[in-house]
Each structure stands twice: as structure tokens, then as C-alpha cells.
Amino acid sequence: MKKKQYVLIFFILSIAWIFGTNYLLNLYAPSDFVAIIEHTKEVLYVLLAGWFFYFFISKMEELSASKEEEERLSTLINSMVDFVNFKDGEGRWIQANDFGLKLFDIEHVDYRGKKDSELAEYSNYFGDALRYCEISDEEAWKAGGIIRVEEVLPQPDGTTKTFDTIKVPLFNDDGSRQGLVIMGRDITERKYVETLLEESRQQYRSLFEYSPDIVSMLDLNGTITNLNPQFERITGYSKDEYIGKNLADLIPDSHSQIVLDKVANVVENHCPQMFELELLQKNGKPLIFQSTSLPIIVNDKIAGIICNSRDVTELRQTEERLRRTDKLSVVGELSASVAHEIRNPLTSLKGLVQLLQMEDEKHQLYYQIMIDELNRINHIVSELLLLAKPQQIKYSEADLQVILHDVISLLKSEASLHNIQIEFQVQSEPVMIECEPNQLKQLFINILKNAIEASSAGDVVNITLESFDNNVTVVVKDQGVGISKELLERIGEPFYSSKEKGTGLGMTVSFKIVQSHNGTIKFRSEPDKGTDVIVQLPIKHADKMKRVETSVN
């Protein structure tokens, strides 16, 4: 259309030039100069026509180049998978790619020269989104520079799309608004993946933070990199005291090699390893952990080790108590079958020895030795029967201080014989507990007798009694030879004793008495520093407490 206009203008100007100049020549030019002026006019016409054609061709080339640039730009932005939009300083759309037109459902709308609010009238579903674009654009203009925002675009199917949008405002030299370039990338999938990743991280963090067991992380060199809060609760140590230190420096020597071998096996073979580890709590209490070490695999390569350590101290103690109970059960069955068989001939032997003792005065020493040994055998058999016979305990209320006084009175003469003092700290009030008094006497006789036998002349055996909550605690402390760690582990085993003529049944019976009273007995000892025996008993028997609670309810 513009080409025809330029040609028409050229013809009009040419005719006007020819007729106008001829008219002026005929009217004003002298006859002598007409020929010269006509030739000059023709030359001038050629120059003007040449300039016109040069101008016309230049404009055509510029127009062609501009169209090529526009086509290249259009091809470029249409090939992009991002939303691209160019606006003028008033917010009117200049150009948008196909992705953007399709995004707002305005593919068949003549969008050029229209604002977002005007285009909103052509979009049934995205009207609100287009109107919001004007608000967002204004924020870019006010910012005076590039801004980056995340915009959420609801879709007709109920889903949403998230766009990472960059807005670039352009200004004229005088500061007025020139245009706005908008580019938006669909990051819906990326946001979905990030959400899944964050959920995975939160799940992992919950598993790590709230696990009831100790969870630790190690690098490939065995250095602790992280510990969960349970570590502080169970061990009493701060995480900062252990994080950054190597496992080899923290494990006791008795377990060090086993644990390090297991960790090395995880690194080399990428397979889980299980082991038990013994550590000391901050207050000195030993803890037993059942640990499982697992490889941390990242991109098919081992990046570290994660260890899950469960506190099985109480479980192992329960298992030990069960083993002791099983031993007592075996001893009981053995005692039941043996004791009666021994006692019958023992009675006959003792009677015959006493008869010979009355008739033969010459060998009285031998007969006395025989009777003493027979009495010793009879005592052992009595202890065997005590283990074998099921004890139907009849609980009654008794003053534990009176029981201890009776035991002290019984053994005081034996202690004085060895120049050993027994001190008992008496409480002002009676300490009443539900128990079987005779069995408790037997228990404390065994404990106190052992304390006297372990002491030397001039030593003191202290007995203390304390009551708190629903329990009473009796501590028998001597200054004797003490007990080694190896012997402590075997106290209570039948037929195991450190005494030359001991049977080991005394402590076995003591353990059974404490167990039948739902109490506990513990030993603290060091060689040559004495021994503490701690007996803890409930004030009220459990069955009776349950009956009282039931009757109250």
C-alpha cells in the first residue's frame, strides 16, 4: 500500500514540476535564456528524481530489514518454551509469543495496542490473572529495575501452574517509561520436585530427630558428623562433646577393635553390620547398645555411615535375671531329688556315730570331727531343701529395724570373737514393711556373716537403713578384702564361692528371698577396699497394693 502511495506522489510531483516550470518559463524567462533554463530544469529534475528514488529504495531496504528483524525476533520468541511479552510505557501489548497467547487463551485476539485489563475481557477464565498483571507490572516500574517474582496461575482443570517471572522496565533518557519486557518460565514441575524433596527431607529429619534410639552419622574415616537429640538424653553428654571426634578415640579398648572392624566392613562391602557396644553414661553408669551400621549411598557411591544404637541395658539385665532364675530352677530340681536321698542315710550315720561316741571313750576326737562334718552336711542339705521347696510366702507387717536388731544380736558374738564391730544407724521411727520376717532374717544373716568373714580384726561393719517413696534400702558396708570384677559377675550362682569351704548356696538363697519379695540386691566392691551390699525392698507388696487400689476404686 505504501509503495503505491510513494509512486503516486512521484507522478503528481513530476507533472506539477513539468507544467509549473514550463508555465513560469513562458511567462517570465527571457527568450535568450529559455534553452539554458530548460536544460538546467531537466538536470535538476533528474537530480530530484534520482534523490527520490534513492530515498525510496533506502526506505524500502530499511523496511525490509526491519521486517526481517521482526520475523527473526518473532521466530525466536515463538520457539521459546517461556512466556515472552513486550509492552510499551503505557502497558499496552506490543508483541507476545505463541506460548503466552495460548497461556492466557487469547490466541485469536488482536492483542497489539491493548492493555491487560482490556485483554481480560476476551479471556473467560484468565481475566483475573490478566488484571493482576497490571498490578505486578506497576511494582516493576516502581522498583526501577529488574524484579523476579513467582506467579501462580490457576488452570481450568483445577490445577495450578507456577511461573518464575522476570520483569525488565525500560526508561527514556528523561526518566519516562519506555517499555517493559516480561519473561516467565513454567517451573511447576521443578516446584513439585522441590516439594517432594522437602517432604523427603522433613521425613528424614523427623526420623533422625524423633527416633527413640541414638542415631549417629559418620564419615568414611569414622569421624562423627551428627548426632540426634536422644544421644544427650540417654548418655548425659552434650552432642558437641562428640561431634567432630573419631569413633576410635571414644570407644573403650575392650570393644574398639570389634566396632572398627564392623565399620570398615560397611565401607568396603556396602552391607549392614550389627554389633553390641558398651559405653559409660556421664554419671558412670554402664550402658549396653545394640547398634546397626548402614552405608549412606549417594549416586551409587558410599558417602558415609549411619548408625542406629538402641539402649538394651535393661533387656540384658532382664536376660541375666532370667538366666539366674533358670539356674535357681535347675538347682531346685536337683536339690529336691538329692536332698531327701542324702538326709535319710545321714540321720542313720549321725545316730551310729553318737552311739559309738558313748561307748568308745578312746576315740572321742575322731567321733566329734565326724559329728561336726555330719552337721555340716546336714546344714548344706537344709539349704538345698530351702531352694527346692516352693515357698508360699505369707506376708505380714513387721518392723525392719527389729529384724535387723535380731540379726545383729545373733551375730554379735561371732563379730566380737574376731574383734569386729557392727554399727547400725537406728531411725527414730519404726520402718514397717510387708514381708516374711524369717526369710528376711535369713537374708541379712547371710549378708552380715559374709561381711564379718571378709573383715579383719579392728574393722567396722556399717548397716544403714533408709526409706523413700514406696521402698526401703538397707546397705551393709564392710572394710574387708573386697570382691574382684570377675567374682562380682558370678555372685549368686549355685555352688560358686570364694570361700575355702563355701558352697555358694547362701547367696543363691539370698537372691531367691529378695526376688520373692519383689526387691533388688546389688553389690559394689573393689579389691582391698571393702564391699557394699544394697538391698532394696518394697514397703507394700505388689499384690496387696493392687487389691487396695481395686477396693478404693
Secondary structure, 3 states (H helix, E strand, C coil): CHHHHHHHHHHHHHHHHHHHHHHHHHHHCCHHHHHHHHHHHHHHHHHHHHHHHHHHHHHHHHHHHHHHHHHHHHHHHHHCCCEEEEEECCCCEEEECHHHHHHCCCCCCCCCCCCHHHHHHHCCCCHHHHHHHHHHHHHHHHHCCCEEEEEEEECCCCCEEEEEEEEEEEECCCCCEEEEEEEEEECHHHHHHHHHHHHHHHHHHHHHHHCCCEEEEECCCCEEEEECCHHHHHHCCCHHHCCCCEHHHCCCHHHHHHHHHHHHHHHHHCCCEEEEEEEECCCCCEEEEEEEEEEEEECCEEEEEEEEEEECHHHHHHHHHHHHHHHHHHHHHHHHHHHHHHHHHHHHHHHHHHHHHHHCCCCHHHHHHHHHHHHHHHHHHHHHHHHHCCCCCCCEEEEHHHHHHHHHHHHHHHHHHCCCEEEECCCCCCCEEEECHHHHHHHHHHHHHHHHHHCCCCCEEEEEEEEECCEEEEEEEECCCCCCHHHHHHCCCCCCCCCCCCCCHHHHHHHHHHHHCCCEEEEEEECCCEEEEEEEEECCCHHHHHHHHHHHC
